[in-house]
Amino acid sequence: MSMNRLTKYFLIALAAVLGISLLWMVILAVSVDSRTQFFANGGYDMFVPPNPVTGEKASQTMAAQPSQAMFHFFVVAMLAGAMMVNLLWLNGAAKPLLRWGCCGGLALILYVEQWQASSHFMDYRSPVQDYADNAVFQRLRADTGRPRVAFLTRASFYNNWLSLLLPYYDIDSIDIPAASRPPADYTAFFGAVDRDPLRKWELCSVKYILGPKEAAQQSFKQLGADKFINVVMEFDYFGKQALFECTRALPRALVLHRWEIVTDNEKLLARLTDPKFDPHTTLLLDADPGITADASAPSSTAVELVQFRPMRVSLKTSLKTPGILMLNDRFDNGWSATVDDAPAKILRANYIMRAVALPAGDHRVVFSFSAPAGSVWLTQAIWIAITLGLVVTGLRALWRRK
C-alpha cells in the first residue's frame, strides 16, 4: 500500500521536530555548567535547601530540568508521531483492532505525560500537614485582645500562612492575599500610612510582625523603629525566623477622651501621619460626636472584648467621664451599633475606623453588620424569577404533551 500525501507531509514535519529537539538537547547538555552557575549566582542555593534525599542543590536541579524536559518531549513526540503515522497511512485499510490500538496508545501516552507533569510540578500534601498547629500560632491565639499580625515578606511558607493558616486559626492580619478592586477610602488610607510602616502598624493594631530575623532587624533599624519592636519568639524554618512585638500598636478597641474634628479628608490624613500626632491620646473625627470632652479625664480607658465575630462585635467598658469608643475596624455603611441596646450613630474615626460616642457610666456596645436592603431584595427577586421561569417551562411542557 502506497503512502498518501498527508502522511508524507506529517512524516516530514515529525522528522523536523525530532531533529530540532535533538539539536536542542545537545545545546542544553553542553551549557549545563553555565546554567548551574547562573542559578547559584542568583541566590537560589541560599533560600532553597538541598534535596534531603540526594543532596542536590537547587541550582543543580534547576539547571538539569530543561534537559530533562526536552528529552521527555523528544520521547513523547516520537511515540505519538509513530502512532499518528500508522493511523494516517493505514486509514481505511488497517484492521479495526490496529486502529483502536493506535488510538488507545495515544490516550495512554497523554495520560502518562500528564501524570508525569503533575507528579513533577505539583506537591501533594495532606490537610493535616498543611494546617498543623505550631508555637507561633499558639502564641498569637493566646493574646485575647485580638491584635493583628503583619508579614515582612510573602516568600516561601509565609504566603501559605497568610492564605491558609491565619483564616483557619481565626487570626487577623493587616495583609490580604489579593485585592483586585480595593475601596477608595482603603486606597487613600494605606496610600498615606504606607510611607511610615511603624505608624501604619500603630494605627491598625498590628502588635505582631513575622519575618526573617536578621533582615527584619536591619529593616527596623533603618526605619528607626527598632526601639519599639522586640523579639518575642525565634524559630527555624528555612533559616532563622522571628515573631516580633510592636509596643506602639494601638489596642483593637479603646476609649479616648480627647478628639479633634477635621472635616477635610486630605488634612485629616496629613494630621494622622504627622509624627507629632499621638493616636494613643487623641482621636481624629470628621464630624461632631455630640458630647463634650472633660479636660480632667485620663487620655484613654480600656475596653473589654466580649465577642468578636465577622458580623457582630460586642464590647464592654466603664467610664468616669464621656469618651469615644473606637474599634480598629473599617468603617462601612453596612454596620450599625447599639449602646446598652439603644441605637447609636457610628462615627468615622482616624479616617477609616468605626467609633461611637459614650457618656459616663458602664456600657455595652454592639456592632452588627447586615447587607444593604436593596442588594437583598435584588437577590431574592432574581431567585423568584428563576423559580417562576422553571415552573412555567415545566407546565408548558406538560400541557404540550397532553
C-alpha positions as CSV (number, residue, x, y, z in Angstrom):
1,M,0.0,0.0,0.0
2,S,1.5,3.4,-1.0
3,M,1.8,6.2,1.5
4,N,-0.7,9.1,0.9
5,R,0.3,12.7,0.6
6,L,-0.9,13.8,4.1
7,T,1.1,11.0,5.7
8,K,4.2,12.2,3.9
9,Y,3.8,15.8,5.0
10,F,3.2,14.7,8.6
11,L,6.3,12.5,8.5
12,I,8.4,15.3,7.2
13,A,7.1,17.7,9.9
14,L,7.7,15.0,12.6
15,A,11.3,14.5,11.4
16,A,11.9,18.2,11.6
17,V,10.5,18.5,15.1
18,L,12.6,15.5,16.3
19,G,15.7,16.8,14.6
20,I,15.3,20.3,16.2
21,S,14.6,18.8,19.7
22,L,17.7,16.5,19.3
23,L,19.9,19.5,18.5
24,W,18.4,21.5,21.4
25,M,19.2,18.6,23.8
26,V,22.8,18.7,22.7
27,I,23.0,22.5,23.3
28,L,21.4,22.2,26.7
29,A,23.8,19.3,27.7
30,V,26.8,21.4,26.7
31,S,25.6,24.5,28.7
32,V,24.5,22.8,31.9
33,D,27.5,24.1,33.9
34,S,27.0,27.7,32.9
35,R,23.2,27.4,33.8
36,T,24.2,25.9,37.2
37,Q,26.5,28.8,37.9
38,F,23.8,31.3,36.8
39,F,21.2,30.0,39.2
40,A,23.9,29.7,42.0
41,N,24.8,33.4,41.5
42,G,21.1,34.3,41.6
43,G,21.0,33.1,45.2
44,Y,18.7,30.1,44.8
45,D,21.1,27.9,46.9
46,M,20.8,30.4,49.8
47,F,17.0,30.3,50.0
48,V,16.1,26.8,48.9
49,P,17.6,23.9,51.0
50,P,19.3,20.9,49.2
51,N,17.3,17.8,48.3
52,P,17.1,15.9,51.6
53,V,17.5,12.5,49.7
54,T,20.1,13.2,47.0
55,G,21.8,16.3,48.5
56,E,21.4,18.0,45.1
57,K,21.5,21.8,45.3
58,A,18.7,24.0,44.0
59,S,20.9,25.4,41.2
60,Q,21.8,21.9,40.0
61,T,18.2,20.8,40.0
62,M,17.1,23.9,38.1
63,A,19.9,23.6,35.6
64,A,19.1,19.9,34.8
65,Q,15.3,20.5,34.4
66,P,15.4,21.9,30.8
67,S,17.5,19.0,29.5
68,Q,15.1,16.5,31.2
69,A,12.1,18.3,29.8
70,M,13.5,18.3,26.3
71,F,14.3,14.6,26.5
72,H,10.8,13.9,27.7
73,F,9.4,15.9,24.8
74,F,11.6,14.0,22.3
75,V,10.3,10.6,23.5
76,V,6.7,11.6,23.6
77,A,6.8,13.2,20.2
78,M,8.5,10.1,18.7
79,L,6.0,7.7,20.2
80,A,2.9,9.8,19.5
81,G,4.2,10.6,16.0
82,A,4.7,7.0,15.1
83,M,1.1,6.1,16.1
84,M,-0.2,9.1,14.1
85,V,1.7,8.0,11.0
86,N,0.2,4.5,11.4
87,L,-3.3,5.9,11.6
88,L,-2.9,8.2,8.6
89,W,-1.1,5.6,6.4
90,L,-3.4,2.8,7.2
91,N,-6.6,4.8,7.4
92,G,-9.4,2.7,5.9
93,A,-7.2,-0.3,5.2
94,A,-6.0,-1.4,8.6
95,K,-8.0,-3.8,10.7
96,P,-10.2,-2.2,13.4
97,L,-8.0,-3.7,16.2
98,L,-4.9,-1.9,14.9
99,R,-6.7,1.4,14.5
100,W,-8.2,1.2,18.0
101,G,-4.9,0.1,19.4
102,C,-3.2,3.2,17.9
103,C,-6.0,5.4,19.4
104,G,-5.6,3.7,22.8
105,G,-1.8,4.1,22.6
106,L,-2.2,7.9,22.0
107,A,-4.6,8.1,25.0
108,L,-2.1,6.2,27.2
109,I,0.7,8.5,26.2
110,L,-1.4,11.5,27.0
111,Y,-2.3,10.0,30.4
112,V,1.3,9.1,31.3
113,E,2.6,12.5,30.2
114,Q,0.0,14.4,32.3
115,W,0.7,12.1,35.3
116,Q,4.5,12.7,34.9
117,A,4.0,16.5,34.7
118,S,1.7,16.7,37.7
119,S,3.9,14.5,39.8
120,H,6.9,16.6,38.9
121,F,5.5,20.1,39.3
122,M,2.8,19.6,42.0
123,D,3.4,18.9,45.6
124,Y,0.5,16.9,47.1
125,R,0.2,17.5,50.8
126,S,-2.3,16.2,53.4
127,P,-4.6,18.7,55.2
128,V,-3.1,17.6,58.5
129,Q,0.3,18.7,57.3
130,D,-0.8,22.0,55.8
131,Y,-2.9,23.0,58.8
132,A,-0.7,21.7,61.5
133,D,-0.5,23.9,64.6
134,N,2.7,25.3,65.9
135,A,4.1,27.5,68.7
136,V,3.8,30.7,66.6
137,F,0.0,30.4,66.2
138,Q,-0.4,29.3,69.8
139,R,1.3,32.5,70.9
140,L,-0.9,34.6,68.6
141,R,-4.1,32.9,69.8
142,A,-3.1,33.4,73.4
143,D,-3.5,37.2,73.0
144,T,-7.1,37.8,73.8
145,G,-7.0,41.5,72.7
146,R,-7.5,40.4,69.0
147,P,-4.4,42.2,67.7
148,R,-3.3,41.9,64.0
149,V,-0.2,40.4,62.6
150,A,1.8,41.7,59.6
151,F,4.3,39.9,57.3
152,L,7.5,41.4,56.2
153,T,7.7,39.0,53.2
154,R,5.4,36.7,51.2
155,A,8.2,34.4,50.3
156,S,8.3,30.7,51.0
157,F,5.9,29.4,53.7
158,Y,4.7,32.9,54.8
159,N,2.3,33.1,51.8
160,N,0.9,29.8,52.8
161,W,0.5,31.0,56.4
162,L,-1.3,34.2,55.2
163,S,-3.6,32.4,52.8
164,L,-4.5,29.2,54.8
165,L,-3.4,29.1,58.4
166,L,-4.4,32.6,59.7
167,P,-8.0,32.2,58.5
168,Y,-8.1,28.6,59.8
169,Y,-7.0,29.7,63.3
170,D,-9.0,32.9,63.2
171,I,-6.1,35.2,63.5
172,D,-6.4,38.7,61.9
173,S,-3.7,40.2,59.6
174,I,-3.3,43.6,58.1
175,D,-2.1,41.8,54.9
176,I,-4.5,40.3,52.5
177,P,-3.8,37.7,49.8
178,A,-5.3,39.7,47.0
179,A,-7.4,42.9,46.4
180,S,-8.4,43.4,42.8
181,R,-10.7,46.4,43.4
182,P,-10.0,48.0,46.9
183,P,-12.4,50.7,48.1
184,A,-11.4,54.3,47.6
185,D,-11.1,55.0,51.4
186,Y,-8.9,51.9,51.8
187,T,-6.6,53.0,49.0
188,A,-6.4,56.6,50.3
189,F,-5.7,55.5,53.9
190,F,-3.0,53.0,53.1
191,G,-1.5,55.2,50.4
192,A,-0.9,57.7,53.2
193,V,0.3,55.5,56.1
194,D,2.4,53.0,53.9
195,R,5.1,55.7,53.8
196,D,5.7,55.1,57.5
197,P,5.3,51.4,58.4
198,L,5.6,52.0,62.1
199,R,2.7,54.5,62.0
200,K,0.7,52.0,59.9
201,W,1.2,49.2,62.4
202,E,0.4,51.6,65.3
203,L,-2.9,52.8,63.8
204,C,-4.0,49.4,62.6
205,S,-3.4,47.5,65.9
206,V,-0.5,45.4,64.4
207,K,1.0,44.1,67.6
208,Y,2.9,41.2,66.0
209,I,5.2,41.1,62.9
210,L,6.6,38.0,61.2
211,G,9.7,37.7,59.1
212,P,13.4,36.6,58.7
213,K,15.1,37.6,61.9
214,E,18.3,39.3,60.6
215,A,16.7,41.0,57.6
216,A,13.8,42.3,59.8
217,Q,16.0,43.7,62.4
218,Q,18.0,45.6,59.8
219,S,14.8,46.9,58.3
220,F,13.5,48.1,61.7
221,K,16.8,49.9,62.3
222,Q,16.6,51.7,59.0
223,L,13.1,52.8,59.8
224,G,14.1,54.0,63.2
225,A,11.6,51.6,64.7
226,D,13.9,49.1,66.4
227,K,13.4,50.6,69.9
228,F,9.6,49.9,69.6
229,I,9.9,46.4,68.3
230,N,11.1,43.4,70.3
231,V,11.7,39.7,69.5
232,V,9.2,37.5,71.4
233,M,9.9,34.2,69.7
234,E,12.5,32.7,67.4
235,F,12.1,29.6,65.2
236,D,14.0,27.8,62.5
237,Y,12.1,27.3,59.2
238,F,14.3,27.8,56.1
239,G,16.6,29.8,58.2
240,K,16.2,31.9,61.3
241,Q,12.7,33.4,61.6
242,A,11.2,35.5,64.4
243,L,7.9,36.8,65.8
244,F,8.3,40.4,66.8
245,E,6.1,42.5,69.1
246,C,5.3,46.2,68.3
247,T,4.9,48.1,71.6
248,R,3.4,51.1,69.8
249,A,0.4,49.3,68.4
250,L,-3.0,50.6,69.5
251,P,-5.4,48.1,71.2
252,R,-8.0,46.7,68.9
253,A,-10.6,48.7,70.8
254,L,-10.1,51.6,73.3
255,V,-11.9,54.7,74.6
256,L,-10.2,58.1,74.0
257,H,-11.3,61.2,75.9
258,R,-9.7,63.8,73.6
259,W,-10.5,64.3,70.0
260,E,-10.1,66.7,67.1
261,I,-12.6,67.4,64.3
262,V,-11.1,67.6,60.9
263,T,-13.7,67.7,58.1
264,D,-11.2,67.8,55.1
265,N,-10.0,64.3,54.2
266,E,-6.6,65.4,52.9
267,K,-5.9,67.4,56.0
268,L,-7.2,64.5,58.2
269,L,-4.7,62.1,56.5
270,A,-1.9,64.6,56.8
271,R,-2.6,65.1,60.5
272,L,-2.9,61.3,61.0
273,T,0.6,60.8,59.6
274,D,2.2,63.8,61.3
275,P,4.9,62.5,63.7
276,K,3.7,65.0,66.3
277,F,0.3,63.4,66.4
278,D,-0.2,60.8,69.2
279,P,-3.1,58.4,68.4
280,H,-2.9,56.9,71.9
281,T,-4.2,60.1,73.4
282,T,-6.2,61.8,70.6
283,L,-8.8,60.7,68.1
284,L,-9.5,62.3,64.7
285,L,-13.1,62.7,63.7
286,D,-14.8,64.1,60.6
287,A,-18.0,65.2,62.5
288,D,-19.1,66.5,65.9
289,P,-19.6,63.5,68.2
290,G,-22.3,65.3,70.2
291,I,-20.5,65.1,73.6
292,T,-18.1,67.4,75.4
293,A,-14.6,66.3,76.4
294,D,-13.6,66.6,80.0
295,A,-10.1,68.2,80.4
296,S,-9.5,66.3,83.7
297,A,-10.2,62.8,82.1
298,P,-7.4,60.3,81.5
299,S,-6.1,60.0,78.0
300,S,-7.7,56.6,77.4
301,T,-9.8,53.9,79.0
302,A,-9.5,50.1,78.4
303,V,-12.3,48.2,76.6
304,E,-13.1,44.5,77.2
305,L,-13.7,42.5,74.0
306,V,-16.7,40.2,74.9
307,Q,-17.4,38.7,71.5
308,F,-15.7,39.0,68.1
309,R,-17.4,37.5,65.0
310,P,-17.2,38.6,61.4
311,M,-20.6,40.3,61.5
312,R,-21.0,41.0,65.2
313,V,-18.6,42.6,67.8
314,S,-19.6,43.0,71.4
315,L,-17.6,45.2,73.8
316,K,-17.8,46.4,77.4
317,T,-16.3,49.5,79.2
318,S,-16.7,51.6,82.3
319,L,-16.2,55.3,82.0
320,K,-15.9,58.1,84.7
321,T,-16.1,60.8,82.0
322,P,-17.6,60.9,78.5
323,G,-15.4,59.4,75.7
324,I,-15.4,57.9,72.3
325,L,-15.0,54.1,71.9
326,M,-13.0,53.3,68.8
327,L,-13.0,49.8,67.2
328,N,-10.0,49.5,64.9
329,D,-12.0,48.0,62.1
330,R,-13.0,49.6,58.8
331,F,-16.0,52.0,58.6
332,D,-18.8,50.8,56.3
333,N,-22.4,51.8,55.9
334,G,-23.5,48.2,56.4
335,W,-22.6,48.4,60.1
336,S,-25.0,49.5,62.8
337,A,-24.3,50.0,66.5
338,T,-26.2,49.9,69.8
339,V,-25.2,51.2,73.2
340,D,-26.9,49.5,76.0
341,D,-29.4,48.1,73.5
342,A,-30.3,51.6,72.1
343,P,-29.4,52.5,68.6
344,A,-26.3,54.7,68.3
345,K,-24.6,56.6,65.5
346,I,-21.3,55.2,64.1
347,L,-18.7,57.8,63.7
348,R,-15.8,57.7,61.3
349,A,-12.6,57.8,63.3
350,N,-9.0,58.1,62.1
351,Y,-10.3,58.4,58.6
352,I,-11.3,54.7,58.2
353,M,-12.2,53.2,61.6
354,R,-15.5,52.8,63.5
355,A,-16.4,54.6,66.7
356,V,-19.3,55.6,68.9
357,A,-19.7,58.4,71.5
358,L,-20.4,57.3,75.1
359,P,-21.4,59.2,78.2
360,A,-20.0,58.4,81.6
361,G,-21.1,55.1,83.1
362,D,-21.0,51.3,82.4
363,H,-21.7,50.5,78.8
364,R,-22.2,47.5,76.5
365,V,-21.6,48.3,72.8
366,V,-22.5,46.0,69.9
367,F,-21.6,46.5,66.3
368,S,-23.7,44.4,63.8
369,F,-23.4,44.1,60.0
370,S,-26.2,43.5,57.5
371,A,-26.2,43.7,53.8
372,P,-28.0,46.7,52.2
373,A,-31.7,46.0,51.8
374,G,-31.5,46.8,48.1
375,S,-29.0,44.0,47.5
376,V,-31.0,41.5,49.5
377,W,-34.2,42.3,47.6
378,L,-32.5,42.2,44.2
379,T,-31.0,38.7,45.1
380,Q,-34.4,37.4,46.2
381,A,-36.1,38.8,43.1
382,I,-33.6,37.1,40.8
383,W,-34.2,33.7,42.6
384,I,-38.0,34.2,42.4
385,A,-37.8,35.0,38.7
386,I,-35.7,31.9,38.0
387,T,-38.1,29.7,40.0
388,L,-41.2,31.0,38.2
389,G,-39.4,30.5,34.9
390,L,-38.7,26.9,35.7
391,V,-42.3,26.3,36.9
392,V,-43.8,27.9,33.8
393,T,-41.5,25.9,31.5
394,G,-42.4,22.7,33.2
395,L,-46.2,23.4,33.0
396,R,-45.9,24.3,29.3
397,A,-44.1,21.1,28.6
398,L,-46.8,19.1,30.3
399,W,-49.5,20.9,28.5
400,R,-48.0,20.3,25.1
401,R,-47.6,16.6,25.9
402,K,-51.3,16.3,26.7
